[in-house]
Amino acid sequence: MTPNDRPIIGVLTQPLVESLKADPRFANKTSYIMASYINHLESSGARTIPLIFDGDLQTELAKLDHINGVFYCGGSADGPYVDFGKAIFEKAKKLNDAG
């Protein structure tokens, strides 16, 4: 398999949890992706790119035009993260329905 044959999967970043905000390694950060999610996808042959939940929505939605799928991290969600996840889903559905 050549590098260009590998699918590109967008991974939604998650809001930084309160317990990590105090950690100096996460200073000035607002979101993260657990390494285990990336490791799992990449061990299956995929390449990954972040879909940053609190980034510019139009920029993040534009990434969907260039990827093969989206990975939603597990757990509960609320607020702006849910809105972001729904926007990603709706655009992905629209692209899928269009072929």
N, C-alpha and C positions, 0 to 999 in steps of 0.2 A: 504494500500500500504506500503510495507516494504521499507526501504531506498535503498535496492539494486534493487528494481523495478523501481526506478525513473531514467529517462534518464539523461545522462550527455551531456551537451551542451557546446561546446567551444565558447567563445565570444572573437572576435578580439578586442585587445586594440587599442585605437586611439592615434595618435600623440598628445602630449600636446600642446594646443593652446597657442599662444603668451601671451594672457591675463592671463593665469594661471602660466606661467613661473616665474612671479614676486611674486607670492604668496608663502610665506615661507612654507606652508603645502606641496608644491610640489617640494621643494628643492631636487636636485639630481634625479628627476623623468623625464622620457622622454615620458611616455604614461599613459593613464588612461581609465577607463570604467565608464560611468555614472551609478550611483547606481540604477537609475530607470530601466535600462535594466536588471540588475541582479534581482531586486525586481520583475519585471514582469515575468521573466522566472521561478524564484523560487516559486512565488505564483501559478504558473501553475503546480508545482510538479517537475520541473527539478532541477538537480544539475548543477553547472556551474564551468568551469575552464577557466582561461585566455589563449588566444593565443596571445603572446606578439609580436607585429609587428616588433620591432627592436631587438628581441632576436635572438638566434642562429636558423636559418631557419630549419635545420635538426631536432633539438630538438622539435621545434613547430610542424613540420609536423609529427613527430613520435607520438605526442599526438592524432592525428586523428585515429590511430589504436585502441584507447581505449575509444572513445566517440561515441555518437549516432547522433550528428548533430552539425552544426555551425550556429552561429548568427552573422550577419554582422550589425554593428551599422549604423544608417542613416547618411545622410549628403554627402557632396562632398569629393573627395579625389584626391590626385595626388602623384607623386614621388614614394618613396620606399613603402609607404602604399599600393598603387595600385598593385605594384609588389608582395607584401606579400599576399594581398587578392587574387590575381590570382593564386599564388602558392597553397594556401589553397584550393581554388575552384578546381583546377586541381587534387590535391590529393584526395579530397572528391569525385569527379566525378569518378576517377579511382577505388576507393574503392567501390563505389556504382555499377559501371558497373561490378565489379568482384563478386557482390552479397553480 
